[in-house]
Amino acid sequence: MTEVREARAARSDVVIPSVDVSPEQQPTAWRHRHLLDVDGLSAADLDLVMRTADAMREVLGRPISKVPALRGRNVTILFYEASTRTRVSFDVAARNLSADVVNIAAATSSVSKGESLVDTVRTVEALGAHLLVVRHARSGAPQLAAEVFGGSVLNGGDGWHAHPSQALLDLYTIRSRLGTGGDLGVAGRKIVILGDVLHSRVARSNIWSLTAAGADLWLCGPATLLRGFEAWAGRSALAGRRFRVTSDVGAAMRDADVVMALRIQRERMAAGLLPSMREYAARYGLTAARLALARPGALVMHPGPMNEGVEIAPDVAAGGQSVITDQVTNGVAVRMALLYLLAGVTARSVASA
Amino acid sequence: MIDLEISRAWLVDPLAGREGAGEIVVRDGVLAAVNWLEGSAADGIEPTGVVVAPGFIDLHVHLREPGNEDAETVATGLAAAARGGFTTVCAMPNTTPAMDEPGVLARVSSAALASGSPLELLAHGALSAGRAGQTLSAMGELADAGVVGFSDDGSPVRSASLFRHALAYAGALGLPVVEHAEDADLTEGAEMGDGLVATILGLRGWPVAAEASAVARALVVLADVLPDVPGVRLHLTHISTAAALDFVRLAKSRGLPVTCDVTPHHVALTDEWVAGARRYAWDAVDADGHARDPWADHALVAQPYATSLRVNPPLRCAEDALACLAALRDGTADAIATDHAPHTEVDKAVEFGAAANGIAGIETALGLILEAVDAGRLSLLQAMTALTTGPAGVLGQRTRRAGAVGLVEGSKADLVVFDRSDRWTVTTAALATKGTHSPLLGMTLPGRVLLTVADGALAYEAAAD
């Protein structure tokens, strides 16, 4: 363990927060009170999250993977949509930082009695919440929560709009495999997001973070699930953020360094967007044959939950190129980093008020 | 009845197609004299100062009474209209219960009388019984009771067959069908205008095709009815897309009896406001007239997802907004109507996708249109025409001012006085409507209304500072 810590310290050229103490005791460069989207994060912000997550990885490697940094701080996890992975990941992350954690699932709360989001947020604040993690089926809901909440809001996924913690853990996972030294390992790499881009908050958030990091980003899927993205790519290119949009899965896969498959939902058939799951699997599923078009050793990612045999073949999901379980582990470290950085801002703004 | 003298102002008379320096005299509620000043007498009187124009006519307002008096009442709606410079408003029938028979209309008319407002309150009757889109409303009885058109506004008529019957039946009564053109299949679950901003914000897009295809359908059905019912009339309300306006332009060139209106918010605001931009449509395009990218421009200055911007039809891209302006210039659009749609705080302080549709804009309409005038996108005369003689033409003889929506000596005084050089700040306290969810709160607008006179009586007077 000591060796790992020394190795990381040696290559550090910025101040990494010492995560064993509470965040307000040390100034960091983090300035965002809320994390609602990734479009507002600078390269320096991304770097700080990555390095703080490194420190959290080190904590996770300890025999007792718990630090007192957020002792006495209340993290409320308010989920209006079903979720296992993200909710538990935030829960574990907050507990590892010694925060008090309150979980609220909309189905078992006053929300099912018709309480508005605004009233619910005011209530959890009155009950002592300092950090609020919100997951909601409607795009922009965490923004509304942030407008009424006195602490920090962390977007746990809203509608089709954004899933910042997922995009950051994806970036962290790519960096941990392809990065060298202080480099993210993303610049110039061909990264493919494959599947239901239209309904995906993961895809949207990754567009911002991966184009900012200089990836050769490709979005691939059936034309019905790419509506609007060609226009976005055209406008984005004028602003220096480039990505490509195609329904040609062969062209997308060729020489890819990273392939990220997205979940396909059965509702898409009922809505007339796709003929069948079978046809989707045949034409767009991430199979070993398609993966063979990519560079040798290309990384396979999936934000989960997976439909194995539909958007990803079971042998690919469990194969040697898959970093899907790394994504889950890294998710805890990245969420610890985000909670830690946001808590520092809130603590300082309260202290200076 | 009011006595009034306004000397040294800029007079705009859309009826005569004339504007210039002048003065007016009102005696006992009658416009006794309109004197146009020439030569040195006109020195120093600019069109950018105090303007006198006929009172505005709004073809499309929601007064929410009966049924939703928390959001607006006839009294507060008329007070808001007067503050905005309007002296005639046409209420939409989507009340609870719907205005699909004369009893509801009588109730609204008595509320107007009780309010003491001198404004003229007109109403569109529902097109279908209960606005359910299945069978015709009591059209003949509603016509006898004085409605000025028939509309299921807010719930577009899905059945082309019912729509055809409504056009014919209303046409024989001498009344227009006022259609909210929207293909509801294409807009199911839609949250904002389709396009770059919707894609980035992850909101379900309301495609241009939903409006354009509904307009095309309405126009070909109109052509189908015309040979049998020469009096048939179609008015398309709150048209918001270049594609739909192209169809209207074509139909007018073929001589079809169609008119249309556009709203101030579709002219001046765009979809990028939902992302947090606060620049007008004409400032959001590049040299070729294409919408710019507000993210790349660092133009996002306000919080995104403001539900005050949720409206149906949705705010569109800048190209569509500029097409609405072009339609006002070339006469494709006959009128500016506000679609004043107040809601309660409860219905707006929710997630964007769950918020009620509507902008309560009757008090900010003039300011937004004057911003377009100041930007050189519309002449003052064109703007005043679209607020007065334009909508009067749609109403024909059914407004009390029939045929005389101008500065006509000897007529009852019905006019608005505003100061283009006097900018005012939009605040909840400055608004008379109950629907204070304006997207313009905190912004300043030109053209403070100083005085509104309706039917010879004072309807509104700005408080002295």
Contacts between the chains, C-beta under 8 A, distances in Angstrom:
chain1	res1	chain2	res2	distance
A	39	B	200	8.0
A	39	B	295	6.8
A	116	B	346	7.8
A	116	B	349	7.1
A	116	B	350	5.9
A	117	B	350	6.7
A	117	B	351	6.1
A	118	B	349	5.5
A	118	B	350	7.4
A	136	B	351	7.0
A	138	B	351	4.1
A	138	B	352	6.7
A	138	B	353	4.5
A	138	B	354	6.4
A	139	B	191	7.6
A	139	B	201	5.9
A	139	B	202	4.0
A	139	B	203	5.2
A	139	B	305	7.4
A	139	B	352	6.9
A	139	B	353	6.8
A	140	B	201	6.8
A	140	B	203	7.4
A	140	B	304	6.5
A	140	B	305	3.2
A	140	B	351	6.5
A	140	B	352	4.5
A	140	B	353	7.6
A	141	B	351	4.7
A	141	B	352	8.0
A	143	B	303	6.4
A	143	B	304	5.9
A	143	B	305	4.9
A	144	B	305	6.8
A	144	B	350	7.5
A	144	B	351	6.0
A	144	B	352	7.7
A	147	B	303	6.5
A	158	B	202	7.3
A	159	B	202	5.1
A	159	B	203	7.5
A	159	B	353	7.3
A	160	B	202	3.4
A	160	B	203	7.5
A	160	B	204	7.9
A	161	B	201	5.8
A	161	B	202	3.1
A	161	B	203	7.5
A	162	B	202	7.0
A	201	B	202	6.2
A	204	B	200	7.1
A	204	B	202	5.9
A	227	B	199	7.9
A	227	B	205	7.8
A	228	B	194	7.3
A	228	B	195	7.3
A	228	B	196	7.4
A	228	B	198	7.0
A	228	B	199	3.6
A	228	B	205	6.8
A	229	B	199	6.5
A	231	B	195	7.2
A	231	B	196	5.7
A	231	B	199	7.0
A	232	B	196	5.8
A	232	B	199	5.1
A	232	B	200	6.4
A	235	B	196	5.7
A	235	B	293	4.7
A	235	B	296	7.5
A	236	B	293	7.5
A	236	B	296	7.9
A	238	B	293	6.7
A	238	B	296	6.6
A	239	B	293	5.8
A	239	B	295	6.9
A	239	B	296	3.4
